[in-house]
């Protein structure tokens, strides 16, 4: 069951209070799950219970996505705000240096948390930030087109499309290699999450200034990339490995940009292997 936590975030113009919605289950060492832009915490549903069998799993809606409200006025969506905010959230939840698994935007945030020594391991699934300028423009244009489509389609049309494999493919094939595996209810929910994501535009703008970093060391890091990722192309995985030599690079055969749905057992195993290291 989802709940909320509020916490303080500092900015140049003073302290602010932010709120994040999350779901928590399991016991053991903490494992934080971070979704991608335009998505919500339910992206992790296919692997949530598997991970919760061994860890204290916390899946969050990032600010301005899912059920989490936007950041307070005066707070930007750049890494310099988001990473301390996630650290403050962990403190408010009584969590010290969790393992973190992140997808896309969530993977980028996880790696930045590692740079700030806020985590004990990172599994980054198709993390953002390892693009060339042309690849970034392509990815951002694709995301904007997905957002526009979600906002233009009437809700009854989204519900009707979700009832068939062809319709689910039309709605979600950009991020899934096997979109027909998603349930109609999940497809409707994530399409509406993209449509209503109040933090989408600000997060996308902040992403234009992301630069590669290569100083993440001293903890287990896995970078995993779906071989059928159509949003952040698989060659970016090799670039990520070059930028972070200490990382382990894993290919996810047959998986798209959000691989948790395409092969839950494989993704869970990759995350658990990283945590156990």
C-alpha contacts under 8 A as a table, 3 or more apart, distances in Angstrom:
res1	aa1	res2	aa2	distance
1	X	23	X	5.87
1	X	24	X	7.63
2	X	21	X	6.46
2	X	22	X	5.28
2	X	23	X	4.52
2	X	24	X	7.57
3	X	21	X	5.54
3	X	22	X	5.54
3	X	23	X	6.37
4	X	19	X	6.65
4	X	20	X	5.54
4	X	21	X	4.31
4	X	22	X	6.06
5	X	19	X	5.61
5	X	20	X	5.59
5	X	21	X	6.61
5	X	22	X	7.87
5	X	89	X	7.34
5	X	92	X	7.22
5	X	93	X	7.38
6	X	17	X	6.53
6	X	18	X	5.55
6	X	19	X	4.25
6	X	20	X	6.55
6	X	89	X	7.35
6	X	92	X	7.42
7	X	17	X	5.52
7	X	18	X	5.59
7	X	19	X	6.52
7	X	88	X	6.26
7	X	89	X	5.90
7	X	92	X	6.15
8	X	15	X	6.53
8	X	16	X	5.60
8	X	17	X	4.57
8	X	18	X	6.31
8	X	85	X	7.78
8	X	88	X	6.74
9	X	15	X	5.71
9	X	16	X	5.14
9	X	17	X	5.99
9	X	18	X	6.80
9	X	84	X	7.30
9	X	85	X	5.80
9	X	88	X	6.98
10	X	14	X	5.95
10	X	15	X	4.42
10	X	16	X	6.15
11	X	14	X	5.24
11	X	15	X	5.99
11	X	16	X	7.40
11	X	74	X	7.64
11	X	75	X	6.81
11	X	81	X	7.84
13	X	74	X	7.42
16	X	72	X	6.74
17	X	72	X	7.07
18	X	71	X	6.01
18	X	72	X	6.45
18	X	85	X	7.97
19	X	63	X	7.47
19	X	68	X	6.56
19	X	69	X	6.62
19	X	71	X	7.87
20	X	60	X	6.94
20	X	61	X	6.38
20	X	62	X	6.64
20	X	63	X	6.26
20	X	67	X	7.82
20	X	68	X	4.91
20	X	69	X	7.07
20	X	89	X	7.85
21	X	60	X	5.91
21	X	61	X	5.49
21	X	62	X	7.82
21	X	66	X	8.00
21	X	67	X	5.89
21	X	68	X	5.04
22	X	41	X	7.48
22	X	58	X	6.59
22	X	59	X	5.52
22	X	60	X	4.16
22	X	61	X	6.02
23	X	58	X	5.70
23	X	59	X	5.31
23	X	60	X	6.47
24	X	56	X	7.12
24	X	57	X	5.51
24	X	58	X	4.48
24	X	59	X	6.50
25	X	52	X	5.90
25	X	56	X	5.89
25	X	57	X	5.43
25	X	58	X	6.86
26	X	52	X	4.37
26	X	53	X	6.01
26	X	54	X	6.87
26	X	55	X	5.61
26	X	56	X	4.50
26	X	57	X	6.00
27	X	30	X	7.73
27	X	52	X	6.97
27	X	53	X	7.60
27	X	54	X	6.65
27	X	55	X	5.07
27	X	56	X	4.15
27	X	57	X	7.57
28	X	54	X	6.39
28	X	55	X	4.59
28	X	56	X	5.11
29	X	55	X	5.34
29	X	56	X	5.69
29	X	98	X	7.12
29	X	99	X	7.75
30	X	55	X	5.95
30	X	56	X	4.54
30	X	57	X	5.94
30	X	58	X	7.40
30	X	95	X	6.73
30	X	96	X	7.96
30	X	97	X	7.93
30	X	98	X	4.85
30	X	99	X	6.15
31	X	55	X	6.26
31	X	56	X	5.87
31	X	57	X	4.77
31	X	58	X	6.15
31	X	98	X	5.34
31	X	99	X	4.58
31	X	100	X	5.52
31	X	101	X	7.36
32	X	57	X	6.00
32	X	58	X	4.87
32	X	59	X	6.01
32	X	60	X	7.72
32	X	98	X	6.26
32	X	99	X	6.11
32	X	100	X	4.66
32	X	101	X	6.28
33	X	41	X	7.75
33	X	44	X	7.43
33	X	57	X	7.38
33	X	58	X	6.06
33	X	59	X	4.62
33	X	60	X	6.49
33	X	100	X	5.96
33	X	101	X	5.05
33	X	102	X	5.75
33	X	106	X	7.81
34	X	41	X	7.18
34	X	59	X	6.52
34	X	60	X	6.24
34	X	61	X	7.59
34	X	62	X	7.31
34	X	100	X	7.58
34	X	101	X	6.35
34	X	102	X	4.50
34	X	103	X	6.41
34	X	105	X	7.93
34	X	106	X	4.50
34	X	107	X	7.20
34	X	109	X	7.96
34	X	110	X	7.69
35	X	39	X	6.28
35	X	40	X	6.08
35	X	41	X	5.98
35	X	43	X	6.64
35	X	44	X	7.61
35	X	60	X	7.69
35	X	61	X	7.40
35	X	62	X	7.43
35	X	102	X	5.96
35	X	103	X	5.30
35	X	104	X	7.09
35	X	105	X	6.82
35	X	106	X	4.94
35	X	107	X	7.95
36	X	39	X	5.57
36	X	40	X	7.49
36	X	102	X	7.61
36	X	103	X	5.42
36	X	104	X	4.87
36	X	105	X	4.53
36	X	106	X	5.19
36	X	107	X	7.83
37	X	65	X	7.95
37	X	104	X	7.33
37	X	105	X	5.78
37	X	106	X	7.88
37	X	200	X	6.68
37	X	203	X	7.48
37	X	204	X	7.91
38	X	65	X	6.62
38	X	147	X	7.89
38	X	193	X	6.61
38	X	194	X	4.51
38	X	195	X	7.91
38	X	197	X	6.02
38	X	200	X	6.09
39	X	43	X	6.87
39	X	65	X	6.82
39	X	66	X	7.07
39	X	190	X	6.28
39	X	193	X	6.16
39	X	194	X	5.98
40	X	43	X	5.99
40	X	60	X	7.72
40	X	61	X	5.40
40	X	62	X	7.47
40	X	65	X	6.06
40	X	66	X	4.79
40	X	190	X	7.05
40	X	193	X	6.67
41	X	44	X	6.03
41	X	45	X	7.70
41	X	59	X	5.58
41	X	60	X	5.35
41	X	61	X	5.08
41	X	66	X	7.06
42	X	45	X	5.06
43	X	46	X	7.48
43	X	258	X	7.77
43	X	260	X	7.27
43	X	261	X	7.71
44	X	47	X	5.72
44	X	48	X	5.68
44	X	59	X	7.31
44	X	260	X	6.44
45	X	48	X	4.97
45	X	49	X	7.50
46	X	49	X	7.64
46	X	260	X	6.12
46	X	261	X	5.85
46	X	264	X	5.77
47	X	50	X	5.30
47	X	51	X	6.24
47	X	260	X	6.51
47	X	264	X	5.57
47	X	265	X	7.42
47	X	267	X	7.58
47	X	268	X	5.90
48	X	51	X	5.38
48	X	52	X	6.08
48	X	57	X	7.45
49	X	52	X	4.87
49	X	53	X	6.29
50	X	53	X	5.51
50	X	54	X	7.72
50	X	268	X	6.87
51	X	54	X	5.81
51	X	55	X	6.02
51	X	57	X	6.85
51	X	268	X	6.66
51	X	272	X	7.32
52	X	55	X	4.95
52	X	56	X	6.01
52	X	57	X	5.49
61	X	64	X	7.94
61	X	65	X	5.72
61	X	66	X	5.33
61	X	67	X	6.36
61	X	68	X	5.63
62	X	65	X	5.47
62	X	66	X	7.38
62	X	68	X	6.39
63	X	68	X	5.21
63	X	69	X	5.71
63	X	70	X	5.01
63	X	71	X	5.88
63	X	199	X	6.72
64	X	67	X	7.74
64	X	68	X	5.58
64	X	69	X	4.98
64	X	70	X	3.90
64	X	71	X	6.78
64	X	197	X	5.89
64	X	198	X	4.93
64	X	199	X	4.00
64	X	200	X	7.17
65	X	68	X	5.66
65	X	69	X	7.17
65	X	70	X	7.56
65	X	193	X	7.00
65	X	196	X	7.87
65	X	197	X	4.90
65	X	198	X	6.51
65	X	199	X	6.15
65	X	200	X	7.58
66	X	193	X	5.77
66	X	197	X	6.80
69	X	198	X	7.91
70	X	198	X	6.50
70	X	199	X	5.97
71	X	75	X	6.15
71	X	76	X	7.62
71	X	77	X	7.81
72	X	75	X	5.93
75	X	81	X	6.93
76	X	81	X	6.37
76	X	202	X	7.61
77	X	81	X	6.23
77	X	82	X	6.15
77	X	202	X	6.17
77	X	203	X	5.44
77	X	206	X	6.07
78	X	81	X	5.60
78	X	82	X	6.14
78	X	203	X	7.16
78	X	206	X	5.08
78	X	207	X	7.32
79	X	82	X	4.97
79	X	83	X	5.62
79	X	109	X	7.19
79	X	112	X	7.50
79	X	206	X	8.00
80	X	83	X	6.11
80	X	84	X	6.96
81	X	84	X	5.77
81	X	85	X	6.14
82	X	85	X	4.97
82	X	86	X	6.18
82	X	109	X	7.68
83	X	86	X	5.21
83	X	87	X	6.31
83	X	109	X	6.56
83	X	112	X	6.78
83	X	113	X	5.90
84	X	87	X	4.89
84	X	88	X	6.09
85	X	88	X	5.03
85	X	89	X	6.12
86	X	89	X	4.91
86	X	90	X	6.22
87	X	90	X	5.17
87	X	91	X	6.36
87	X	113	X	7.81
87	X	118	X	6.65
88	X	91	X	5.04
88	X	92	X	6.21
89	X	92	X	5.03
89	X	93	X	6.26
90	X	93	X	5.04
90	X	94	X	6.25
90	X	95	X	4.96
90	X	96	X	6.71
91	X	94	X	5.04
91	X	95	X	5.55
91	X	96	X	6.63
92	X	95	X	7.51
95	X	98	X	6.57
96	X	118	X	7.81
96	X	119	X	7.86
97	X	117	X	7.80
97	X	118	X	5.07
97	X	119	X	4.10
97	X	120	X	5.54
98	X	118	X	7.51
98	X	119	X	5.02
98	X	120	X	5.78
98	X	121	X	7.46
99	X	119	X	5.67
99	X	120	X	5.15
99	X	121	X	4.75
99	X	122	X	6.11
99	X	275	X	6.40
100	X	110	X	6.03
100	X	119	X	6.72
100	X	120	X	7.74
100	X	121	X	6.19
100	X	122	X	4.99
100	X	123	X	6.37
101	X	106	X	7.58
101	X	107	X	6.77
101	X	110	X	6.77
101	X	122	X	5.74
101	X	123	X	4.54
101	X	124	X	5.83
101	X	125	X	7.54
101	X	271	X	6.90
102	X	105	X	7.31
102	X	106	X	4.06
102	X	107	X	3.84
102	X	108	X	7.33
102	X	109	X	7.32
102	X	110	X	5.90
102	X	122	X	7.83
102	X	123	X	6.41
102	X	124	X	5.09
102	X	125	X	6.05
102	X	127	X	7.43
103	X	106	X	4.67
103	X	107	X	4.60
103	X	108	X	7.83
103	X	124	X	6.00
103	X	125	X	4.59
103	X	126	X	6.01
103	X	127	X	5.95
103	X	258	X	6.87
104	X	107	X	5.04
104	X	108	X	6.49
104	X	124	X	7.59
104	X	125	X	6.28
104	X	126	X	5.14
104	X	127	X	4.12
104	X	128	X	5.08
104	X	257	X	7.67
104	X	258	X	7.95
105	X	108	X	5.14
105	X	109	X	6.27
105	X	127	X	6.13
105	X	128	X	5.49
106	X	109	X	5.04
106	X	110	X	6.07
106	X	124	X	7.63
106	X	127	X	7.00
107	X	110	X	4.97
107	X	111	X	6.28
107	X	123	X	7.28
107	X	124	X	4.29
107	X	125	X	5.90
107	X	126	X	6.85
107	X	127	X	4.28
107	X	128	X	6.72
108	X	111	X	5.26
108	X	112	X	6.29
108	X	124	X	7.24
108	X	127	X	5.01
108	X	128	X	5.30
108	X	129	X	6.63
109	X	112	X	5.05
109	X	113	X	6.10
110	X	113	X	5.05
110	X	114	X	6.31
110	X	122	X	6.26
110	X	123	X	7.77
110	X	124	X	6.90
111	X	114	X	4.95
111	X	115	X	6.43
111	X	122	X	6.69
111	X	124	X	7.27
111	X	216	X	7.37
112	X	115	X	4.99
112	X	116	X	6.49
113	X	116	X	5.12
113	X	117	X	6.38
113	X	118	X	5.29
113	X	119	X	6.35
114	X	117	X	4.95
114	X	118	X	5.72
114	X	119	X	5.47
114	X	120	X	7.63
114	X	121	X	7.54
114	X	122	X	7.18
114	X	216	X	6.40
115	X	118	X	7.65
115	X	215	X	6.86
115	X	216	X	5.20
115	X	217	X	7.79
117	X	120	X	7.82
119	X	122	X	7.33
120	X	219	X	6.27
120	X	220	X	7.45
121	X	219	X	5.73
121	X	220	X	4.96
121	X	221	X	5.91
121	X	274	X	6.80
121	X	275	X	6.07
122	X	219	X	7.99
122	X	220	X	6.46
122	X	221	X	4.83
122	X	222	X	6.26
122	X	274	X	7.22
122	X	275	X	7.78
123	X	221	X	5.96
123	X	222	X	4.77
123	X	223	X	5.99
123	X	224	X	7.37
123	X	270	X	7.76
123	X	271	X	5.92
123	X	274	X	6.63
124	X	127	X	5.58
124	X	221	X	7.77
124	X	222	X	6.20
124	X	223	X	4.85
124	X	224	X	6.18
125	X	223	X	6.02
125	X	224	X	4.84
125	X	225	X	5.88
125	X	258	X	7.80
125	X	259	X	7.72
126	X	223	X	7.19
126	X	224	X	6.15
126	X	225	X	5.01
126	X	226	X	7.22
126	X	232	X	6.77
126	X	237	X	7.30
126	X	257	X	6.46
127	X	130	X	7.45
127	X	223	X	7.69
128	X	131	X	7.30
128	X	232	X	7.53
129	X	207	X	7.80
129	X	210	X	5.89
129	X	211	X	6.38
129	X	212	X	6.05
130	X	211	X	7.98
130	X	212	X	6.21
130	X	236	X	5.67
130	X	237	X	7.69
130	X	239	X	6.31
130	X	240	X	5.86
131	X	134	X	7.75
131	X	135	X	5.39
131	X	136	X	5.54
131	X	232	X	7.53
131	X	236	X	6.13
132	X	135	X	5.05
132	X	136	X	6.09
133	X	136	X	5.13
133	X	137	X	6.28
134	X	137	X	5.16
134	X	138	X	6.24
135	X	138	X	5.05
135	X	139	X	6.11
135	X	232	X	7.47
135	X	233	X	7.93
136	X	139	X	5.12
136	X	140	X	6.03
136	X	208	X	7.96
137	X	140	X	5.22
137	X	141	X	5.97
138	X	141	X	5.18
138	X	142	X	6.12
139	X	142	X	5.10
139	X	143	X	6.20
139	X	231	X	5.55
139	X	232	X	6.49
140	X	143	X	5.04
140	X	144	X	6.12
140	X	204	X	7.39
141	X	144	X	5.11
141	X	145	X	6.17
142	X	145	X	5.08
142	X	146	X	6.22
142	X	231	X	7.33
143	X	146	X	5.06
143	X	147	X	6.16
144	X	147	X	5.03
144	X	148	X	6.06
145	X	148	X	5.03
145	X	149	X	6.10
146	X	149	X	5.17
146	X	150	X	6.20
147	X	150	X	5.14
147	X	151	X	6.24
147	X	194	X	6.12
147	X	195	X	6.00
148	X	151	X	5.17
148	X	152	X	6.11
148	X	195	X	7.82
149	X	152	X	5.17
149	X	153	X	6.16
150	X	153	X	5.61
150	X	191	X	6.02
150	X	192	X	7.02
150	X	194	X	6.74
150	X	195	X	5.13
151	X	154	X	7.71
151	X	195	X	5.03
151	X	196	X	7.93
153	X	157	X	6.27
153	X	158	X	6.48
154	X	157	X	5.30
154	X	158	X	6.49
155	X	158	X	5.03
155	X	159	X	6.22
156	X	159	X	5.05
156	X	160	X	6.08
157	X	160	X	5.00
157	X	161	X	6.09
158	X	161	X	5.20
158	X	162	X	6.15
158	X	188	X	6.33
158	X	191	X	7.76
159	X	162	X	5.18
159	X	163	X	6.77
159	X	184	X	7.57
159	X	188	X	6.07
160	X	163	X	5.61
160	X	164	X	7.86
160	X	167	X	7.84
161	X	164	X	6.10
161	X	166	X	7.68
161	X	167	X	4.19
161	X	168	X	6.28
161	X	171	X	7.71
162	X	165	X	7.38
162	X	167	X	5.37
162	X	168	X	4.95
162	X	171	X	7.79
162	X	183	X	7.89
162	X	184	X	4.71
162	X	185	X	7.55
162	X	187	X	6.21
162	X	188	X	6.47
163	X	167	X	6.87
163	X	168	X	7.33
163	X	184	X	5.52
164	X	167	X	5.09
164	X	168	X	6.22
164	X	184	X	7.87
165	X	168	X	5.13
165	X	169	X	6.09
165	X	179	X	7.64
165	X	180	X	4.80
166	X	169	X	5.04
166	X	170	X	6.23
166	X	180	X	7.42
167	X	170	X	5.00
167	X	171	X	6.28
168	X	171	X	5.13
168	X	172	X	6.03
168	X	173	X	7.62
168	X	179	X	6.04
168	X	180	X	5.79
168	X	182	X	7.51
168	X	184	X	7.33
168	X	187	X	6.74
169	X	172	X	5.39
169	X	173	X	4.90
169	X	178	X	7.92
169	X	179	X	5.15
169	X	180	X	6.04
170	X	173	X	6.09
171	X	187	X	7.66
171	X	191	X	7.57
172	X	175	X	5.91
172	X	176	X	6.22
172	X	179	X	5.96
172	X	187	X	7.49
173	X	176	X	5.02
173	X	177	X	6.30
173	X	178	X	7.35
173	X	179	X	5.58
174	X	177	X	7.79
174	X	230	X	6.09
174	X	231	X	6.70
174	X	256	X	7.96
174	X	257	X	7.73
175	X	229	X	7.11
175	X	230	X	6.85
175	X	231	X	6.80
175	X	256	X	5.75
175	X	257	X	4.79
175	X	258	X	5.60
176	X	179	X	5.11
176	X	229	X	7.83
176	X	255	X	7.07
176	X	256	X	4.69
176	X	257	X	6.10
176	X	258	X	5.88
176	X	259	X	6.92
176	X	261	X	7.35
176	X	262	X	6.59
177	X	228	X	6.29
177	X	229	X	7.50
177	X	254	X	6.72
177	X	255	X	5.48
177	X	256	X	4.53
177	X	257	X	7.78
177	X	259	X	7.99
177	X	262	X	6.35
178	X	181	X	5.89
178	X	255	X	7.71
178	X	256	X	7.77
178	X	261	X	7.79
178	X	262	X	5.61
179	X	182	X	5.76
179	X	262	X	7.76
180	X	183	X	7.60
181	X	261	X	7.34
181	X	262	X	7.50
182	X	186	X	6.22
182	X	187	X	6.35
182	X	261	X	7.17
183	X	186	X	5.18
183	X	187	X	6.30
184	X	187	X	5.20
184	X	188	X	6.24
185	X	188	X	5.26
185	X	189	X	6.16
186	X	189	X	5.07
186	X	190	X	6.11
187	X	190	X	5.31
187	X	191	X	6.01
188	X	191	X	5.22
188	X	192	X	6.16
189	X	192	X	5.23
189	X	193	X	6.08
190	X	193	X	4.76
190	X	194	X	6.20
191	X	194	X	5.21
191	X	195	X	6.18
192	X	195	X	4.80
192	X	196	X	5.99
193	X	196	X	5.28
193	X	197	X	5.77
194	X	197	X	5.32
197	X	200	X	5.47
198	X	201	X	7.48
199	X	202	X	5.61
199	X	203	X	6.00
200	X	203	X	5.28
200	X	204	X	6.12
201	X	204	X	5.16
201	X	205	X	6.19
202	X	205	X	5.14
202	X	206	X	6.25
203	X	206	X	5.12
203	X	207	X	6.31
204	X	207	X	5.09
204	X	208	X	6.99
205	X	208	X	5.67
205	X	209	X	7.91
206	X	209	X	5.95
206	X	210	X	7.36
207	X	210	X	5.33
212	X	243	X	7.08
213	X	216	X	7.59
213	X	243	X	6.55
213	X	244	X	7.63
214	X	243	X	4.83
214	X	244	X	5.01
214	X	245	X	7.84
215	X	244	X	7.03
216	X	244	X	6.52
216	X	246	X	7.88
217	X	244	X	7.95
217	X	246	X	6.50
220	X	247	X	7.19
220	X	274	X	6.27
220	X	275	X	7.60
220	X	277	X	6.29
221	X	246	X	7.27
221	X	247	X	4.83
221	X	248	X	6.22
221	X	274	X	6.87
222	X	247	X	5.44
222	X	248	X	4.66
222	X	249	X	5.95
222	X	250	X	7.13
222	X	270	X	8.00
222	X	274	X	6.47
223	X	237	X	7.16
223	X	240	X	7.55
223	X	241	X	7.52
223	X	247	X	6.59
223	X	248	X	6.06
223	X	249	X	4.92
223	X	250	X	6.20
224	X	237	X	7.32
224	X	249	X	5.80
224	X	250	X	4.57
224	X	251	X	5.68
224	X	252	X	6.62
225	X	229	X	7.35
225	X	234	X	6.12
225	X	237	X	6.15
225	X	249	X	7.93
225	X	250	X	6.49
225	X	251	X	5.17
225	X	252	X	5.68
225	X	255	X	7.97
225	X	257	X	7.68
226	X	229	X	5.19
226	X	234	X	6.72
226	X	251	X	6.01
226	X	252	X	4.45
226	X	253	X	6.10
226	X	254	X	6.57
226	X	255	X	4.41
226	X	256	X	5.07
226	X	257	X	6.20
226	X	259	X	6.54
227	X	234	X	6.02
227	X	251	X	6.46
227	X	252	X	5.86
227	X	253	X	5.28
227	X	254	X	5.70
227	X	255	X	5.83
227	X	256	X	6.79
228	X	234	X	7.48
228	X	253	X	7.54
228	X	254	X	5.74
228	X	255	X	5.36
228	X	256	X	4.70
228	X	257	X	7.35
229	X	232	X	6.07
229	X	233	X	5.64
229	X	234	X	6.24
229	X	255	X	6.69
229	X	256	X	4.07
229	X	257	X	4.48
230	X	233	X	5.88
230	X	256	X	6.66
230	X	257	X	6.58
231	X	257	X	6.32
232	X	236	X	7.00
232	X	257	X	6.99
233	X	236	X	5.92
234	X	237	X	5.57
234	X	238	X	7.77
235	X	238	X	5.54
235	X	239	X	6.80
236	X	239	X	4.90
236	X	240	X	6.14
237	X	240	X	4.99
237	X	241	X	6.26
237	X	249	X	7.13
238	X	241	X	5.05
238	X	242	X	6.25
238	X	249	X	7.70
239	X	242	X	5.07
239	X	243	X	6.21
240	X	243	X	5.01
240	X	244	X	6.07
241	X	244	X	5.09
241	X	245	X	5.46
241	X	246	X	7.79
241	X	247	X	6.18
241	X	248	X	7.35
241	X	249	X	6.31
242	X	245	X	5.45
244	X	247	X	5.63
252	X	255	X	5.69
252	X	259	X	7.76
252	X	266	X	7.64
252	X	267	X	7.90
254	X	262	X	7.55
255	X	258	X	7.55
255	X	259	X	5.14
255	X	262	X	5.46
255	X	263	X	6.75
256	X	259	X	5.37
256	X	262	X	6.96
258	X	261	X	6.75
258	X	262	X	7.53
259	X	262	X	5.01
259	X	263	X	6.17
259	X	264	X	7.35
259	X	267	X	6.91
260	X	263	X	5.86
260	X	264	X	4.90
260	X	267	X	5.87
260	X	268	X	7.82
261	X	264	X	5.70
263	X	266	X	5.53
263	X	267	X	6.29
264	X	267	X	5.22
264	X	268	X	5.96
265	X	268	X	5.23
265	X	269	X	6.12
266	X	269	X	5.10
266	X	270	X	6.25
267	X	270	X	5.13
267	X	271	X	6.28
268	X	271	X	5.17
268	X	272	X	6.05
269	X	272	X	5.10
269	X	273	X	5.93
270	X	273	X	5.19
270	X	274	X	6.32
271	X	274	X	5.23
271	X	275	X	6.27
272	X	275	X	5.05
272	X	276	X	6.09
273	X	276	X	5.23
273	X	277	X	6.35
274	X	277	X	5.26
